[in-house]
Amino acid sequence: MKIAIVYKSITGNTKIIANAIKEALSEQEIIYFGEPKDNINADIYIVGSWTDKGECSKEIKTYLSNLENKKIIYFGTAGFNGKGYYEMLYDRVRKNIKESNKVLGYFYCQGKMPMSVKDRYINLIKEHPDDKRLQVSIDNFNKALTHPDNTDVENAKHWIKSIIN
C-alpha cells in the first residue's frame, strides 16, 4: 500500500503531527511526504492543514478539490480546542472533497498561534472591555501555547495506526 502524506504548515504545528503520522507508519511504504504537489500516485492520501479562520489552508483546499476516486484521511491543527469545534472545521473541509473519494477518518488537535493573534485580542479588549468572549479567547490562546504536546502526538499516532492497520 502506497501512502502519501501531504500537508501545509505555517507555524510548525501541522508539521509536528505530520511527522508523528510518518513515524507511526514507518513500516508502511510512504511514497511522498511534504507540501501539496501534482502527480502523486498513492493508494491512500493523508492530508493535513493548519486552520485559517475556520478553514483549511488555500493550498490544501485546492489539493483536496482536485482528488478524485481516492482514499483520503484528513488531519488538522487549530488554535481553538473542542470536539464540537473540530467537527465544524472538518465539515468545512469535507465540502472540498468530491463525492467520488472515500474519507477514512479525520483528526484534529490544538496548536499554538502566532503572538500577533494575542495582540489582536488585547487590542479588541481595549475597544470592547465588556466583551467576555475576548477574555475566553486570550485564555484559549495561552492554553494553546503548549500544543501540540506529547499527548497530541501520541493521540495522532494511535489514531492513524487504528485506521491503517
N, C-alpha and C positions, 0 to 999 in steps of 0.2 A: 504494500500500500504506500503510495507516494503522497507525502504531505507537504503543503506549502503553508508557511506561517508568514502572513502579510500584515503589516501594522504601520501605523503612523503615530509617532510620539513627539510631543513638543517639549515637555518638561522632564521626560525620562520615566514617568510613572508607567506608561503603557509598555515601554521597552523592558522594564523590570518584569512585568507579567509575561511578556513575550518570551523573555529569556527563561523564566520559570517553566513555561509550557514546553519550550525546546528541551530543557533539561529533563523534564518529566517524560518526554517522548524520545529520549536518547537512543532507545533500541529500535525506533522506527526509522523509516527512510525519509528524512527531511530533505526535500529537493530544492527548497527555497526558503530563505529567512531574510526578511527585510521589508523595505517600503514598497508600495504598490508599483508594479510594472506589468507590461503586456507580455503575453505569450508564456505564462506559467502553466504547465500542464501537470496537474496533480489529481489524485483521487479525492482528497479532502483539502479544503481551504479553511485554515484557521485564521480569521481576520479580526484585527483589533484596532481600536482607536481611542484617543482621548476624547473628552466631551467638550464641545464648544457651544455654550448657551443652549444646552439641552439636545444637541445634535452631534452625530459623529463628524469627524473632520471631512472637509470637502473632498479630499483625495480618496478617502475610504468610501464615501457616499458614491463617488463616480465609479470606483473599482467594483463595489458590490453591484451597482446597477448594470454593469457590463457582464457579470457572470450569468451563464445560462446552463441549465441541466447539470448543476454541480452539487456536491455535498459541502455545506458550509457550517462552520462552528464560529460563533462570534464572541469576542471578549472586549471589555472596555474599562476605562478608569474614569472617575468623575469626582469633582471636588466635593459634592454633597454626598451624603450617605443615606441609605434607606432602601428597604426592599421595594416598597411601592414606587419610589423614585426610579430605581433601576428597571423595574417593569415598564414604566412610562418611557424611559430612554430607549429600551430595547424595542418597544412598539414603534418608536420613530425610526429606528434603524431598519426594522423589518420592512418598512414601506419602500426601502431602496432595493430590496431583494425580490427578484422576479419569482413568480409562482412556479416556474419550471425547476427551481432549485429546491433542495431538501435541507432544512436547517436542523442540525442535530442537537443544538443546545446553545446556551449563552451564559456568560459570567461577567459580573461587574464587581469592582471593589473601589474603595475610596482612594484618591490620590491627592497629594499636596498641590496647592495652587500657587501661582506667582504672587509675590508680595504686592504687586500692583492691584490685585483683586481686593486685598485687605485695605489698601489705601483708598480704594473707591468706596468701600463700605464705611470707612471712617468719615470720609467727606459727605457721604449721604446722611450719616447720623447727625453731622453738624447742620445739615439742611433740614432734616426731619427728626428732631430729637425725641418725638413721641412715638415713632415707629418702632415697636418692639421686635418686629421681624428682623430688623437690621442687626440688633444685638445677637439674635439667634444665628444670623449669617456669620458674624465675627466669631462666635463660639465654635461654629462648624469649621470655619477656616482654621482656627487654632488646633482643633482636633485632627484635621486633615494633614497637618504638618508632619505627622509621623507615618503617613501612609504613602504607598503600600508598605506594610510592615511584614514581619516574618509570617504572621498568621495569614495575611492576604496571599503571600507567595505560596504557602503550603496549601491553602484552600484552592488556589488556581491549579496546582499540580494534581491534587486529588480529583478535582473536577474534570480536568482533561483526561486523566487516566480512566476515569469512570466512563467516559464517552468512547474513547479509542480502544480500550482493552475489553 
